[in-house]
């Protein structure tokens, strides 16, 4: 249809003749390329229309001069680039010039012309049937992608992205360009920008031959493709509200809601070759410049940059580099200069690819197929591979007091900037997800460390782990130290405000999660972890919320159900002043410390019910005596309920609700639940109402009704609650049902302690 329209276009005719013809036949100018040159010169202030005309002519002629077309696109790309030193130019005026060019190009239909030129193969099927894309044409398409990527970064970018999304088959065609070496980098960038702009998650099934495409990608292309996979299988993008659990639950229950993430994961996991290749890419060790004698990553990068600049200064090509041409990496360095491969961009792209691969592996471990993926990654020897990769990292703790170089301009003295920061964080996230409630976490140990854990386990009594002999030693970390020990050693040396401290603590905490393991706790305590974490909380008065939360969570996992850990804690805080300072930190940060409080309550009940002749007074534990006090428990109950309501619940603070339930489940078990509820009613009802309208008790009941909706839905895996608390999930459900019962005369129901509410209107 498009070719038919183009064949009848009035190209080359005068404006007067075309106007007359239009009155009789309705056939008039359809493209800028059909306008006479003198008209274009009259209207064209910045040569934009002439550029569009040249590209337009090429877009309807498959046999056009590819060399001339390349030069036009190269000039357009240069106009959208900034070659000047940032300190020696007026950034605002240069940026404004580029924005104006992009806007003018879009306004005059230039984006439509670029799309037509890019998809020329599909426009001329009779000429291109059975042919592979030529090298010349691929270079042209790579430049088109670069131009579009530059324009989408301008203020007009949203409109350009919408144009791309509205054009039928453009997205599918861009996916085909991922398979070519010359276009895979910038095609991926453009697809990622388009998907980020889209309000719904892409269903990978809608992409033609997606499995065949993935299988044909080489390692670099697959690593780059992970940028798209990260968008397609991330659960954050399936919800309109990214934080509110109430809003997410409401969206889940709507008719027609489909969890596209799970659908995409099933598709990808159905490709047997995918996970092995991703693991291979993730643990490959050669990825960054390293120089002997350099004490930090930044020093290594600066040395590499200086060496590279020195080489490029005396080795400037006189013509465009076509042999190693890769779109997005082969670019001009100055206006009018040849396009050359930029080694800085190339190595940066490789590092980004590695970050994305590690990130995608972590995302696979968050879906409903988590157990299957954990098993597969264990079999693929992910643990020893990550342990070897960890040895390549340079952590800030290994840097001397004064670095061999001054910090970068504009960066403060505590700055930890390095191109490898993102990789380290994603690495630790992957370790966290791999260990979380995993049957394969002991693969993070070395063989001799596993023997140590077994010796501890043999003396654990009722807390003995049953499955340590089944650990496959061929899949474990190599050497004397496993990955877990390496992470602990780095954590102990990292500064309190370190960017990495949160994720280091999270990785170790996830190792301890699940069925609490006495032998693993003792193993880590022998390496001074309990003393380090507890002391760090008090001595440094941690202000970073995330770091404080991860420290309390890790401390809670270290002491849970472990009487030896409570004794060690007492040996650390030997004076009342130190203990009071620690408790004060707990009380000032209840959202961050509530998991630690939960561990105290669970441990107290465990010791009293499981240990023969356990005497709280004889044990003399400061923490156990503190949490055993009824008034203290009541105070925590009130504060934890007060700081949350149904509408402000997030994944971060919903744990506060579960902690309140732990208190009340034990009260219910001892048949003293009414005593707790009555005390909350009498002692706390005089305080301010929650959210300004509901009473304190009514708010608590609303929270528990939300709990039922959240945790009793079919897609929710609640085994984590059961394992971490050693309380069957049925008892969790039963206790909540008792609390939210609607019988006003039942003293175990919250409604018994609230005033009657007026009937709601039914019309």
N, C-alpha and C positions, 0 to 999 in steps of 0.2 A: 504493500500500500504506500509506504514511504517513497519507494523508488518511482511509483506511478506519479505521485505528486511532484517529485523533483523533475521528472521528464517533461512535464507540462509547464514548468516555471518560466516566467518571462525574463530569463537572464539576458543581460546585454542590451535590453530595449530601453528607450528613454522613459523618463518619468511620465511625460505627457502621454506617450503611446500606451504605457501600462495602465494609466488612469482611465483612458478611453476604453481599453480592452476590459478593464474590471467592470465598467458600467454594463457592458453587453454580456460578458461571460462569467463574471465573478472571479476570474483568474488574475491574481495580482502577485506582488512580491511576497514571498514566503520566508526568505532568509536574508540576512544582512549581506551575504555574499553576492546576492543578485543586484544590489544597488550599484549604480554607476560610481566610478571612482571619484569624480568631482563632487558628488553629493557627500560621500564619506569624508573627503578632505574638508568640506565645509563644516560638517558636524563634529569632526574628530578633533578634540583638544589635546589629548594625551596619547594619540595613536592607538587607542583601545579598539576602535571600530576596525581599523586596518588589520590589527592582529586577529580579531574575530573573523574578518573576511577571509584572511589567509587560511585560517584553521577550518573555516566553513567550507571553502573550496576543496580542501584536502579531504574533508569528511564525506564528500559525495563522489570522490574519485579514488577508487582502490589503487589505481596505478599512478597516483600522484607522486611528486618528487619528495621522497621520504626525508632526504637530507635537508631540504628547505623547511619542511614541516618541523623537523627536529630543532633547527636553528631558531624558528619562531617561538617554539615552546621554551627553549632554553632562555631566550631573551625575556619571555614573560615570567619565568621562574626567578630570574635574577632581579626583576623589578619587585618581586614580592619578598626578596631576601635582604638581610641587613649585613653588609660586609664591613662596616666601619667599626673601629674600636669603640666599645661602649663608653669609655671615659673621654673620648675625643669627639663626641658628636652630640647633637641635640636629639635625644631618643624620641621625644614626643613628636617632633616635626617629621622625622623619618617614618615613624609608625603611622602617623596620620596620612602620609602620602601613600603608603602601602594599603591602608584601609580604604582610601578613596579609590584606588585602582581596582581593588577587589569588588567594591560596591558598583563601580561603573561597569566592570566586566560582567557582573551578574545581571545588572539592570538591562543590559543590551543583549541578553541571551547567550552570553559566552559559555556559561556552565552547560547549557543544553548542547552547544556545539562540541564541547569537550567530551560529553557523554557519548554523542554520536560518533565522534572520532575514535574514542576508546573502544566502542562496541562495533567497529567497522566490520569485523569478521562476520557478525550475525546479520549485518545489513546487506552483504554481498555473498550469500551462500553459494551462488552458482560459480563464483570465482574462487572461493576458499574451501570448498568441500574437499575433505580428505587432506588438506594441507595443514602443516604445523605452523604456528606463529613464527614469522621471520624474525631474525635478530634485530633488524632495523625497526620493525613494527613494535616489538617488545620494548625497545628503548624509548620509542615515542609514547607508548602507554605508561611506561614508568614515569616519564616527565609529566604526563597528564595527571597521574596520581599524586605526584609531588605538588603540582600546582593546586589541585583540589584540597590537599591536606593543608597547604599554607593558607588557603582562603577560608577553610572551616575554622581556623584559629582566629580569624578576624571577627569584628562585631557582626558582620553579615553572615557568619558561619552557620547559625541555626537555620536560616532560610536556604542556604546551599545544601545543608544536610537533609532538609525536608525535601528539596528538589530531587536529591539522589534517592531518597526513600520512596518518593512518589512514582519515580520512573520504574515501570514494570521490568523485571528481570535484571536490574542493575546489580542488586545485591548478589544474586546468583552468579552473575558474570564476574563480579569481583572475587568471588570464591575460586573461580577457575584460574584467576591470575596468581593465586597463592602457590600454584604448582610450578611457576616459572622462576628461575633464579634471578632474573633481572627485575621482577616485579613483586616478589613475595613480601619484601619488607614494607614498602609503602602501601601495597594493597591491604595488608593486614592492619596497618595504621588507620586507613580510611574506613575499613569495615568496623574496627573497634570504635571509632568516633561515631559512626552511624548507629551502632548498637547501643552505645551509651546515651545517645540522644533519644532512642526509641523508648516508649513508656512500657512496653511489654517485652518479656524475655523471648529471645529467638528460639524457636523450636528447630533444632538441627535437622529434623526430618524434612523440613521445608526446603532444605538445600539439596539440589540434585546431586546424586552420586556422592554423598558426603563420605561414606566409608571408603570408596575407591580413591577419593581425593586424599584422605588421611594416609592411606597406605602408600601413595606415590610420593609423599613428601620426604625429602632427605632430612638429616638431623637438624640442620640450621632452620629449614622451613618448618619442621615440626615444633621446634622450640619457639619460633616466632608465632606459629598458629596457636600456641597455648595462651596468647593474649586474648584471642577470641574465645577459647574454651573457658577461660577464667570468667568472662562475662556470662557465658551460656550456662554454667553450672553453679554459679554463686547464688545462695539462697536469699541474699539481701535484695536482689532485683525483682523477686517475685511478689514482694509486698509493697503496697503503696506507702504504708507507714513503716519506716525502717527501724523504729525503736519501740513503739507501744505494743506490748503483747496483746492487750485488749483489742486494739484495731486489727492486728494480724489475725487473731482468732476469729473476729467478725468477718474478715475477708475470706478466711478458709471455709467458713460455713455458707458462703454465698453460692447460689446455684451456678454451675458452670465454671467454678474455680478449678484450675488444673495446676498442679505443681510441675511446671515445665522443667525445673532443675532435675527432678527425679527421672523424668522422661529422657532428658538429654544424657544423664549419667548412665542409664540402662543402655542407650544406644552406643555410647563410647566404650563401656565395659564389655559390650558384645564384640569388640574388635580385639581378638586375643593378643595381637602384636603391640597394642598401644602401651599398656602398663610397663612391660619389659623395656621398651624404648625410652619411656619417660624416666624410669629409674636409672638407666644407663646415662642419660643426659644429665640427670640431677647430681649424680655422684662423680662425674668426670672431673678430674682434678685440675687440668690445665685450663684456666679461665681468666687469670689476672696476671699482670706484670709483677715479678718478684725480683728484688736485687739484694745481694748480700750486704749486710751491714746496715740495712734500713730498719728502723725500729717501729715504724708504723705503716699502715696501708697508704696513708696520704703521702708519705715520703716516697714510697714505691711508685705511686701514680705520678707524682710531680717529676720524678727522675725519668720515667717513661715518656712523659709529655715533652720534657726538654730534649731528650734524645730524638724523639720523633720530629720535633720542630727543626732540630739541627739538620736532620736528613732531608726533610722536605724543602728546606731553604735552598739547598744546592741541587735539588733534583726535581725541577718544575717542568712537566711535560709541555710541549709546544702545541700538541693537538689533543683532542678529547680521547680519554681512555675508554676503548670499547671492549677490549678483551675481557676485562674483569668488571665490567659495568654492572652495578647493582643499584636499582632505584632507591633513593633515600640515603645511600652511602656514597655514591658517586655524585659529587656536586661541584660547582665552581667555587673557588675560594675568594675570588675577586670578580667584579663585574667585567664581562668580556673575556675572562680567562677560560682555558679549557676545563672540562669537567673531569675531575680526577677522584680516585678512590681515597676517601679520608680515613686513615687508619684509626684515628680517635673515635670516629663514628662507628667503625667496624667493631672495635673491641667493646665499645659501649653497648652496641646492639647485642653482642654475644653475651655480655653480662646480664642485660635485660632479659634475654631469652632464658638464661639459667634461673633467674628470679621467678619468671613466669612458670617454668616447668615445676619448680619446687612448690610454688603456690598452688598449682593445679593438682598436684599429688595430695596436698593438704586438703583441698576441697573435696576430692574423692572420699576422703576419710570422714567427712561431715554428713554424708548422705545416708539414706536408709540401707545402702549396701556396705556400710562401714566395716562390719565384721569380715565380710568376704574380701574387701580390699586390704584390711590389715593382714589377713592370712596370705594373700597373694604377694604383698610387699615384703612380708617376712621371708617367703620362699625365694624371692628375687634378691635376697641378701641386702636389703636396704640398710639394716642396722650397721653392719661392718662398713658399707660404703659411706654412710654418713659419718661414721667415726673417723675414717681416713680423711674425708673432706674437712672435718672439724679441725684437723691438724694443720690445714692450710691457712686457717684464719689467724689474723693478728688482732688480738684484743687490746683495748686501751690499757688494761692493767699491765701489759708487757712493754708499755712505752715508758721511757725514763721521765723524770720530772720535767725536763725541758726537751722538747722535740728538736731534732736536728734542723728543722725548718720553722720559720715563723708561721703562725696561723694565717689562713686566707683572709684577704681584705674583707671587712664587713662581718667577720665571724667572731664571736666572743671566745674568751679563753677556755671555756668548758665545751666548746663545740667539738662534736665527734664526727663531723662530715667526712664521708668517704663514699665512693661509688659502691662499696660493698656493704654498706649499712643495711640496705633493703634485703640483700641476699641473706645476711645473718639473721635478720628478723624472720624471714620466711622459712629459713632452715629450722629455727627454734619452734616455729608454729607447726611445722611438719612433725618434728619430734613429739611435740605436745599431742597432736592428733593421733599419731601412731601408737602412743603409749596409753591413751585415755581409755580406761576400762578394757584393756587389751590382754589377750591370752599370750601375747608374744613380747611383753615388755622386758622380760629377762634377757632377751637377745641384746639389750643395751649393755650387758655386762661382758667382761672377758671370762674365759674359762676358769681362771684361778679365782676371780671374784665370785663366780657362781658357786664354786666349792666353799668359799667363805660363807656365803648366804645359806648354803645347805647345812653347814655346821651350826650356824645360829638357829636355823629352823629345827634341827634335831632336839634342841633344848627349849622349844617354844611352848610345849604342853598343848593345851587346847587351841592355841593360836597357830598350830603347825599348818603350813601350806601343803596340800596334798600332791601337787603336780610338778614339783621342781625336777624330778628325775626324767620327765618327758621333754625337757627343753632340748631342742636340736642343736647340738654344739657346732655343727658345720655352718650354722646361720648366725653365729655369735660374733661379737667384735673380736678383732685380733690384737695380740700384744698383751702387755701386763695390765693396762687400764682400758676399761670400756668407755663408751660414750657418756654414760651417766656420770662416772667419776670425773671425766674431763669437764663436763658442764658444771659440776659442783665446784671444782677447783677454780674455774673462771668466775663463778658467782661469788665466791668468797673474796676474790680480789677486786671485783668490779666496784667502782665508787657508788655510793648510795643513789646518786642522781643519774647514773648511767642510763643511756637509751636502752640498753640490752637487759638491764636487771629484771625488768618485769617479765620478759619472755624466758630468761634463764630460770627464774623461779617457777614460772608456769610449766616449763618442761619437766622439772623435777617433781612438781606437785602432781602432774598427770600420771607420772610413773607410780605414785603412791595411791592414786585414786582407785575406786572399785572396792573389791574385797580387801579391807585393810590388812596389811601384811606386817606382822611383828618383825620377821627376819629382815625385811627391806628397811624398816624404820631403824633398827639397830645398826644395820650396815651403813646407813647414811649418818647416824649419830656418831659412829666411830670416826667419821671423817669431819667431825666438828660442825655439821650443818645446823643442828638445833641451837647450839650455843651462838653460832654466827647470826642466824636469823633473829633470834630473840634479843640478842644484844644490839643488833643493828636497829631494831625498831625503837628501842629506848634511847640509845646514845646519840643517834643522828636525827631524832625527831622528824621522820620522813614526811615531807610535805606533798610529794607527788602522789596523788590519789591512787593511780594504777599500781605504782610500786608498793605502796602500803597495803593495798588489798591483796596483791600476790604474796606478800610476805606473811600476812595473817593466814591466808589460805594454806600456804605451805606449812606454816607452824601448826595449824590445826590437823593436817594430815600426818605430821610427824608424831604428835602426842596422842592421837585418837586410840583408845583402848590399850594404851601402853603405859603401865605403871612405872616402868624404868624411865620413860620420857618425863613423867611428872616429877620424879625424883631429880632428874638432871636439871629440869627447870628450876627447882628450888635451890639447887647448887649454884645457879647463875645469878638469881635475884636473892641474895643472902640478907639484905637489909630491908626493913619495912619501907624505906624511902624509895628504893629501886622498884619494889613490887608495886607500890602505889603509883609510881610514874608509869609503869607498864599498864596497869588497869585504867589509869586516866586516859592513856592513848586509845585503849579499847573503847572506852565509853564515849570519847569525842568523835569516833569514826565508826558508828555502828553498822552502816551499810558495808563498809570495808571489812569489819571484824566479825560479822555475824556468823560466818562459817566456823571461825575459831570458837565462838561461844557455843555453837551447836556441838562441836567436838568435845567441849567440856561437859556438857549435859549428857551426851551419849556415853562418854567414858565413865562418868559418875554412876550412871545406871548400870553399865556393864560390870563395873567393879563390885557394886553392891549385890548384883544378882548372880554373877558368875564365879567370883572369887570366894572360896570358903573362908569364913571367919574374917571377912574384910571389915576393918574398924576404921572409920573415917578419921576419928580423933587420933588413933595410934599412928596412922599413916602420916598425919601432920602436913599433908600437901596443902600449900597455900591456895592453889587454884581450885582444888576439889572442895575445900572448906568454903571458899568464896562462893562458888556456884551452887553449893548445897543450901545456901541460905534462902528461905522462902521469899522474904521481902526483896532480895536481890533478883530472884527469878521473876517476880512480879514486875519489878521495875523494867527489866529487859523486855518482858512481854509487852508492856504498855508502849515503850519507846519504839520497838520494832513495828508494832501495828500502826503507830501514829505517823511514822515517816513514809508510809506507803498508802496508796488507795488504788482502786481499780484502774483509773485512767493514767496514773503515772508509773505503772508497773513496766519494767523493762527486763531484758535478759540479765541485766546486772543486779537489780534489786529484788527480783522475785524470790531469791534465796532467803530474804528476810521473812517472807511468809512461811516458807518451809521450816525455818528455825523456830518460829512461834509454834508450829504444829508439833515439833519434837517435844517441847515443854508439855504440851497438852496431851499428847499421846501417852506419855508416862503417867501423867495425872489421871488419865482415863483408866490406864492399866491398874493403878492403885486405888481406883474408885474414889478419887478426891477431885474429880473434874469440876463439880459444882463449887467447891471451895475456891478454886482459881478464878472461875467466872464471876462469882459473887464478889471476890476481892477486887477484881478489875472494875466491876460495876460501882462498888462503894468507894474505893480509894481513888479512882481515876476519872469517874464520870464528870466530876466538877471541872476538869480541865477543858480547854477549848475544843470545840467540835472539829472533826476532820473535814476538810474541803468546804467548810462553812455551812453545810446543810445537814449532813447525816451525823448522828451521834457516834461516839467512839465505838460502841458495841455494834451498831448497825453497819458501820464501815467494815468492821472485822467480818461480819457475816457476808457482806458483799464480796469481800476478798476471797472467802472460802467458796462461795458459789462460782467465782471466777476460777478458782483452783480446780474445781470439778470439771469445768468446761475445758480448761487447758490440759489437765493431765489425764483425763479419762477419754480423750478423743482417740480414735483408732490409729492415728498416725503418730502417736506419741510413745516413745520408748521410755518407760518409767523404771527400768531395771537399775538405773544409776542411783535413784533414791533408795531403793531396797538394799543394794550392795553397800552403799556408803554408810547407811544407818544401822544395818543389820536388823531392820524392822520390815516385816513382810509388807508388800505394797497393799495387800488386802486390808491390813490393819490401818494403813494410812487412809484408805478409802472409807473404812468403817468409822474411824474417828471423825473425819470431815462430815460424813452423813449424820452422825449424832449431833454435831455442833450446829449444822444448818437445818436440823429438823424443824418442822413448822408447828409442833405442839407447844402451845404457850405455857402449859402447866408442867413441862418436862424440864427439870433443873439442869440437865446436861445440854440443853439447847440454848444457843445464844439469844434466840427470840424471847425466851423466858425473862431476860434481863433488859429488854428494850420496851419502850412505850408502844402502845398500839398506834398504828399509823392509820390515817383516814383512808377510806376505800377509794380506789382509783376510779375515775369515770370510765364507763364502757362505751361511751359514744363520743 
